[in-house]
Amino acid sequence: MSRPDWGIGIIGLGDVANLHLEAYRKIGLNVIGGAELDARKRDMMKEKWKLSVVVEDFKELISRPEVKIVDVALPQIFKIRKPIIEYASQQGKALFVQKPLSIYLSEAKQLVEIAESHRVPFMVNQNSVFVPSFMAMDPYLRDSRYIGTPYYFQIENTGWWFPKDKWLMKLDRHISSGLGIHYYALAIHWFGDWESVYAMVGRDASQTGLKGDSLGIVSVKFKNGVKGLIINNVCYRGSRIRRHEIIIQGDAGSITGDSEDICITTVNPPSEIRPKIQGKWEPDAFANSMSHFVDSLDKGTSFLFSGRENLKTVALLEAIYLSAAERREVRSDELLP
């Protein structure tokens, strides 16, 4: 089977599906079509993207023999995702599920077990790992000649963002599960298994109607000794906006950057390295993640963020809310023995 033969069926044609379609078309991936309950969205997306197959029933799309990969682009609500993952797994289709897999660890485990019981490939799209600038950080982080041994990192998002989607407003876990999950996965990708976390979450009192958190301050320790702070503050009205800002400190240098630009500062010899970044988060991270999955399937090799592996990220998310609720440090072995 070659790359074009991995036909993609997208379940859910909401706003985020535009990024998927733009990304997949950009690199020549084979999109068969989509499934969507909302007739208005079906008509709009069919016309906008010239899709040949747009249906209401997800089973009709998944059952098509040319669909080999099911891209689940629906909200991270268990009762919505479970029947799709069950049916796709029964049909033997590879699963590509948008982050977060679930906002609760117990639900994420159930979804993983469904796919594993049918032995289908199952990747969670933690697409921050595939952002061009973050990918460019990798070789400098992993080669000790540049910054030595990493010991501390910091990730910060600060600004104002209030959800427009009613379903997002109703979630009791909001910004850490929706935005922070990007950076929890990225940190695990870079530093390995986490050991413990202490977190605080909150919300601006003026954000009425929002059930979940809009402020998350997370201190996390990794088993290799790296410590870090991840801040997601989207209830800030001031002028000092921070978007995807990352600092990684080693004993011989540092990496500083965001989703569009990075700088590596070395001590010996003293220098600043500024790699040229090709591409941006949207749509290129979506293209890179699906391309990674398709190439892995085509070659029969392993891929990043399998459903089972992604449970480490969801467990960190679970630990954050548990830590905030109980005002204590939570260890990974409490949730992933």
N, C-alpha and C positions, 0 to 999 in steps of 0.2 A: 504494500500500500504506500502510495506517495503522498506528499503533503496536500495537494489539492483534493485528494480523496477523503480527507477528514472533514466531511460536511458538518457545519455548525448550525444548530437550531437554538434560537434565543427564546427563552420563556420569560415573558414580560417585556413589553415595548414602551415602557415609561421613558422619562427624560434620560436616564443613564444609558439606555440602549442606543441612543445617538452616539455616545462616545465609543461604545463597542463597535457599532457599524462603521463609524469613521475610521477607527483603528484597524479593524480587520480588512476593510477594503484597501486601506493605505498600503498594506503589505501583501495583498493578494490572497488572503485566506478565503476559503469557500463557505460563504454564508448561504444556507439553504432557505432560511426564512424565520418567521417568528410566530409566537402564539401570544394572544392578548385578549382578556375578557372585554375590555372597553372598545366598543365599535368605533368610536371617534378616533382613538389612538391607532387602531388597526388601519383605518383608512388613511390617516395622516402619514403613518410610517411607511405604508405600502407605496404611497405616492412619492414621498420624499426620497426614499432609498431604492425605489424601483424593485421591491421585493416580489419575487414570483410566487412565494408561498406565505400567506398570512392567514392564520386560522384562529378560532376562538378557543378550541379545546386543546390543551397541551398534549393530551394523549395522541391526538391526530398527528401533531408535528413529530413527536418522539417516535411514533410507530413507522414513520417513513424510513425505508431502508437506507436512503442516502444520508440521513442524519446519523452521524457517528459520535458527535460531541453535543451534549446538552448544556447550554450556558444558562444557568439559573440567575436571572437578573431581577428577581422579585424581592420584596422586603424580607428582612431577617426575622420573620415571624414563623414560629415552628409549625403551626397548623396549616400555613400556606406552603411551606417548603417540603414538609414531610411527604405528602402524596406524590409530589413531582419526583423527589429522589427515590421513592419506592418504585414508581412506575418505570423511571429511566433505568434503575438498577435491574429490575425484572426483565427489561428489554435488552440488557447487556450493553447499554450505552455508557460511554465515558462521561463523567460529570465534572463540570467546571462551575463552581459555586462562588458567587460574589461574597466578599467579606462583609460583616462577620458571619461565620458559619451559623452561629446563634449567639444571643446575648447571655445565654445561660449554659453552663458547662454540662448539666445533665441532658439538656436537649441536644447539644452538639454531639455528645457521645452516642445518643440514639441514632442520629443521622449517619454518623461514621459506621456504626454497626450494621445499618441497613445496607450500605454500599459494600462493606466488607463481606457480608453474608452472600452476596452475589459476585464477589471478586471483580468488581468493575473499577477501573482507574478513577480516582476521585481527588481533584485538586481544588483548594480554596484560593481564590484570587486575592491574595494579600499584595495588591499591586504597587504599594510603596517600595517594595524590594526591587521592582522593575522600573522605577523612575530613573531616567538617564543619568541625572547628576548623582543619585545615590548609588547607582551601579558603578559610576566612575570612582566613587570613594573606596570601593572594595579592595582593589589591588594595593592601594597605599595603606589601608588598614591592616591587611593580612601579611604584608611584607615588612618585617621588623627593621629593615634598613631605613625606612622613612620616619615613622614616629615612635619606634621602639615598642615597648609593651604597653598597650592601652590599660588605663586604670580608672578613667572617669569619662562620662558622656553626659550631654545635656541636649534635650530637644524641646523647642518651645513654639507654640502657636498662641498668639494673643491678638484679639480683635473682637468684632461684634458679628455674630451669626445667629440668626433665629430661624428655626425650621418653618417652611411653608406647608409641608405635607402633614395632613391631619394624623396619619398613622405614626409619624415620628413624634408628634406632640404627645401621643398617648403612652409612649414607652417609658417605663420607670428607670431604664438605663439608657442614657442618651449620648452625651458627648464622648465619654470614655469608650463606649461600645461602637459609636459611629465614626468618630475621628481618631480618637486615641488608639484604637485597634491597629491603625496603620503603623504606628511607631512602636507599639509593643512587639508586633511581628518583626519589624525592622531590627529592633534591638536584639531579639532572639536570633535572628539570622546572623547578625554580626558577632554576638558575644556568647551564644550557646544557651544552655539550660539556665533558667533563673532559679534562684535559691529562696529569696524572700522579698516581700513588698510591704511598704507602709504607705497608705494613701489617705487623702482628704478629697472629698467631692462637695460641690455646692451649686447654688443657682442664685442669680440676681433676683431679688424679690419683685422687681418690675416685670419679669418675664412670666406674666400670668398666662395660664393655659398650658404651660410646659410642665409635664409631670416629672421628667427626669432632670439630670444634672447638666449644667453648662460650664462647669469649672471642675477640673481634675488636676491634682498635684500628686504625682506618683514618684516615690523613692523606691528604687529597685536594686537588689544585689544579685549578681550572677555567680555561678559556682566557680568560675575561673578568677574571681576576685574583682571584676569590674563592677563599679557602682555608678548609678546614674539617676538623673532627675528628668521626668517627662511632664511638661506643663501644657495643658490644653485649656485655655481661658477664652471663651467666646462670648463673654458678657462684659467686655471692655469697650468703653466708648471713646477712649482717648486717641491720641495721634501717633503713639509709638507702636505701630502695628508690627507684629512678628508672624511670619508665615513659614512654617517648615524649617525653622532655623536649627542647625545641628552643630554641636561642638564635640569633638572626640579628642581627649588628651592622652598622650603617651609620655613615657619618660624620656623621649628623645625628639618630641615634636607634637604637632597637633593637626587636626583636620577641621576646617571651618567651612560651612556652606549652607545652602538651602536647595530648593527644588530646581534651581536654574544655574547655580554658580558654586564652585568650590575652590578652596585654596589649601594646599598642604604646606605647612611651615616645618622645616627641618632644622635641627641643631648642628649636626655634623655631617656635611658642611652646612653652614647657615644658608638657607635658601627659601624661596617661595615658589611653589609649583602651582600653576593655574591651568589645569587641563581644559581644552575646549569641549564644551558639552553640546552634543548633537541631540536635539529633541527636548520636549517638555513633558510634564506629568500627564497632561491631557492633550492628545490621545495616546501618546507614545507608550506610557506604562501599560495601558490596556493592550496595545499591540504586542509589546514585549512579553507580557505574561502569557497570553494565549499562544504566541509563537513558541515560547518555551514548552508549553504543554503539548502542542501539536508535534513539535520536533522530538520530544521525549517519547510520545506514543509511536511515532513513525520509526524510531530507532530501537524501541523497546528498552529504554533506559529510565532511571528514576527521575523524579521531578520534585521541585521544591513545594512545600506546603501540601503534602498529601493530607487527606482528612485526618488520619491518625496523628501525624506530626503537628497539625494545626491545633490539636487539643491543648498543646502547651501554651499557645497564645490565648485561647479561650479560658484556660485555667488561670492565666495571669489576670485576665479581665475579671474573672470571678473573684480572685483574691483581692483585687482593688476595691470592689464594692463590699466585700466582707470586712476588709481592713477598715474602711471608712465607717461602716456600721458599728463595728465592735471596738474601734479606736485602738487597734493593736497591730503588730507585725504579723503577717500571715506567711507561712512557709509553703513551698511548693509541694512538699510531701504530705501536707494535709489534704490536698486536692488531687494529686497524681501520685499515689503511693507506689 
